[in-house]
Amino acid sequence: MTTIPDLLDFDPDAALALLGEWMTARGEPSYRATQVFGRLWQRPVRHFDEMTELPKALREALAQSFRISSLELATRQKSMDGTEKFLFRLHDGQFIETVAIPDGDRLTFCISSQAGCALQCAFCATGAMGFQRNLHPSEIAGQVRELRMLTPPIVPTNIVFMGMGEPLMNWKAVSPTLTLLNDPRALGIGARHITISTVGVLPGIVALAARPEQFRLAISIHAPSDALRHTLMPINTKYPLADVIEAARAFDRRVTFEYVMLGGVNDQPEHAAQLAQLARDCRAFVNLIPLHPGGSMGFTPSTSATIAAFARAVRARGVETAVRRSRGLDIAAACGQLRTERLGRRLPVATEQHGEVHVA
Ligand code: SAH
């Protein structure tokens, strides 16, 4: 492993401080640090060499002291509905996915926070491949940077952490990444346009709530009772529903519940009633998500009539509810599906080894 620092791993204050000290030590004016930083995220380049506004000798010296990492684009697929899916290869051979979803004048990037995932939700393709490793800020925010560097560039209006991995089990990297996404000196995406999706990792929710920005929180509920949720989401043992609902209530912004509709499993009228009660308890908004069929291990999507009836039943209890449209069905765009298609399934790495939550 090289010890040369990767400039993309630092939040703006840290990167500017690092570059500022380096410039001062070399007798360079401090505005040079701002110039370099501006070429990382706002007008991104791959190499110091391309920072032609800097003297050549300075560019060469920078390249001796710092790195600017990149992700290798392995595959790019476009759906009939305009959704585009990107598979990136990381320096150690891991693969991660990013999906760009156009919707009216919005363009949402669905980004990955881990290579694989330790949580093994029963219907999720990423869970089936096991946990590989946490991503660094340079690899999480780097997904946005890479798409901005394409010709023509693809620039998001919104970000959702709904790609591979559990973002709140990688808070150490996700927290500076949030700063990079949001800070006007870096990617400049409004905090309300950035959503963290979690199974309900409690220390992570507390850490997110402590941030002053208005980042949005979505919680994957998927079942309205502990007994059923446990069979779909093993993490429910560690973070049971009552605690997750309590954390959602304590969160000072409105929370969204995600609820994937699994035919005959969690889509019955009694489930709608229970779900509505939970949502009322913490004033949550409910998103009903049709199951993305690719890689969904023995589950079948609920019929659209069942989903519509379920939505009506939840709404009738005074809970705001939306039915999401599946996007990118023809390119297997749901969580983990592209990587699984390409590499086949791997045996999961033991959850106990990686399930620890580190909130830095
Ligand atoms: N680990 C986080 C974020 C990644 S998954 C979380 O669980 O929230 C983003 C969302 O996609 C989650 O709600 C997840 O349950 C859902 N999901 C996974 N596989 C799916 C599939 N095949 N169809 C529909 N939604 C799926």
Residues whose N, C-alpha, C, O or C-beta is under 5 A from the ligand:
A	BS01	SAH	F123 C124 A125 F161 M162 G163 G165 E166 P167 S197 T198 V199 S220 E258 V260 P290 L291 H292 G294 S296 A334 C335
